[in-house]
């Protein structure tokens, strides 16, 4: 019986806006993408670790730390509005055209300092155990979203769900969000299904203390400080 092959794909474009050179910027002394590559290698889950990038510096760093860069990502897939599924599907098609046989694909984002091997393993086990389209990382919102409010027209506070004003937070439903660490799927799913969130998807819960959305310089600094205490 053929052993089902598993690959990781790291999407890492070069033209990041809010944090310049985000995917290869030093995080506590090392390029952040190298930390992710090293962890994927350490996991021993993957037959190949591939980086999809349009940036020569990112490609060079990725190869230095042991990832493959079999192509330069096309310009039309490197814009601000290009979706992750499109990028991964491009890589999947490339490998199929090269007659490489594989089954499962894990998309892993490059800025991922709090990723854990144990979570990746749980995701793959869950994907194999049921007929899920996607299995991804998710975490619980820090505070019940049903008690949230907006500053309406800069004049007054307006609750988004006013009927919950007198409801205790512990009595409200738990709400989860995408933790943005990894997305498992079969290769055919990346080619045919565009949405991560559906009735056919499931998730691995990431504890709130390990969820850090690194989108701004302030996020980056906070994550570096936090990482020093848990590394």
N, C-alpha and C positions, 0 to 999 in steps of 0.2 A: 504493500500500500504506500502510495506516495506521501511523503511528509509535506504538509502544507506550509508554504513559505510565508514569512512575515516581513514586511518592510516598514521603515519609518520614513516619512517625508517631512522635512522642515521647510516651511515657506518663509523666506527671509529677503524681502525686497530692500533696496538701498535707499530709496527716497522717502524716508520717514519724516514727517512734518514736525510733530510736537517735541520729539526727542531726536535731534540730528544723529544720524548713524546708529540708531537704536539697536539694531540687531548685531552689531559688532562692537558696540561701545563697551569699555571696560567696566565690569561690575565687581567691586572689591578686588581690583587688580588684574582680572582676566576678562577677555572678550566674553560677553554674556552668552553668545551662541556656542562657544567652546564648552561651557559648563553643561549645556543641554546635550551636546554631542557625546561628551564623556559619560554622562549618566545613561544615555541610551546604549552605549557600548557596554557599560557595566551591567546593564540589565540582562544581557545575553538573550533578549527576546527576538532580536532582529537579524535577518540574514543580510540585509543591506540598510544603510542609513544614508539617505539622499537629501541634499539641500537644493531647493529650487530658488534661484536668485538671479537678479539682473545686474548685480553689483560685483565687480572684479575683486574688491577687497574682501567682501563677505565670502566669495568663492575660495579665495586663497586661504583665508583663516580656517574655513570649514575643512578643506583638504588637509591642512596642516594638522588638524586634530582628529583626523581619521574618517571624515565623512566623504561620500562620493559627490561629485558635481558633474554629471554626465552631459549637461547642456546649460546654456545660458537662457534664462527665462525670457520669452518674447516681450517686446515693449507693450503690446496690447494687453498683456496679462500682468502688468506692473503698475497700473494706475491706482489712484486713491479709492476708486469705487469697484475695483476687481474683488470678487468674492473668493473666499477660501476654497470652496468646492470647485470653482473653475480652475484654480491653480493646481490643486491636487489631481483633478481629472486630467489636466494636461500632462502631468508626470506619469500617471497611470497609462495613458494612451502611448506615451513615448516608450515605456518599458514593454508594453504589449507589442508595439511595432518592431521592437528589437528582439522579439521572441523570448523574452524573459518570463519564466513561469512563476507566478506567485498568487497568493490568495487574499491575505489580510493586509490592510494598510492602516497605519496610525499616523495621523497628522499631528505634529507636535510643534507648538510655537517656540521660536528661538528665545525670547526673553522669558525664561521659565525657571527662576532660581529655587522655587519651592516645590518643584516636581519631585515625586517619589516613585521609585521602582515598584513598590508595593501597589500603588494606585494603577500604574500601567498594567500590571499583572491582573489585577481585579477586573479591569476593563476588558482585557482579552478573554478572560474566563467567562465573563458575562456575555460577551458577544458570541462566543462559541456555544454557550449553554442554551440560548433561545434564538428565535428567528428575529433578532433585532436588526434594524437598518443601521443605526448608529448607537454607539455607547460613548459618552463623553463625560468630562469632569464637571461637577456642579457643586455649589455651596449654598448654604442658607443665607438669606439676607441678614445683615447685621441687626436690623430692627424691623419689626413688623411693618410692611409696606402699607397695610390697611389703616395705619395711623398717620400716614404721611400727609403733608399739606404743601401748598404753594403760596407765594406772596403775590396775591392776585392784583394785577394792574398797579403794583407798587403802592397799594393803598391799604390792603388788609389781608389777613391770613384766611385762606380757604382750604378746608380739608377736602382731600380727594374722595374720601369715603366717609362722609359725615355720620352715617348711621352707626359707625364704630366708635364714636366719641366716648361712650360709656362702657365699651367692651374692654375687658382686661386683655392685655397683650398676650398672656398665656392661653387665652381662649380663642385666639385667632388662628386661622390656618397657617401652616408653615409655607413660606414662599421661597423658591430656590432660583438661582440665576446661574448662567453659564460661567464656569470658573476659568475658561480660556486656557487650559493647559494641554489637553489632548482630545482627539476624536478618532475612535476606532470604527472601522467598517470593512466589509468585504470590498474587493476591488470593483465589482460590478455596481455596488451601491454608489460609489463616487462618480460613476459614469451616468447613472440614471436618476438618482434622487438628490434634489437640490437643497432640501430642508433638513437641518439637524433635529429640529424639534417637531416630533409627530408622535402619534400613538404607537408607532413601531420602534421608537427610540427608548433608551434607558440611560442611566447615569451612575457614576461612582461619586459618592459624597466626599468632598474635600473639606476638612475642618476649617472653620472660619479664620483661625489664626494663621493658616497657610494660604489664604486667598489674598493675593496682592495684584490688583489691576495696575500694571505699570504703563501709564499713558502720558504722564507729565513728568517734568524734571523733579517736582516735589514727590511724586509717587516713587521715582527712582531712588531718591535719597533716603526716603523712609524704608524702602525695601532693603537697601544696602545696610542700614543701621540694624534692622530687624535680623537680617541674615547673619550678622556678626555674633548675635547672641544664641542662635540655634545651630550654627554650623558645627 
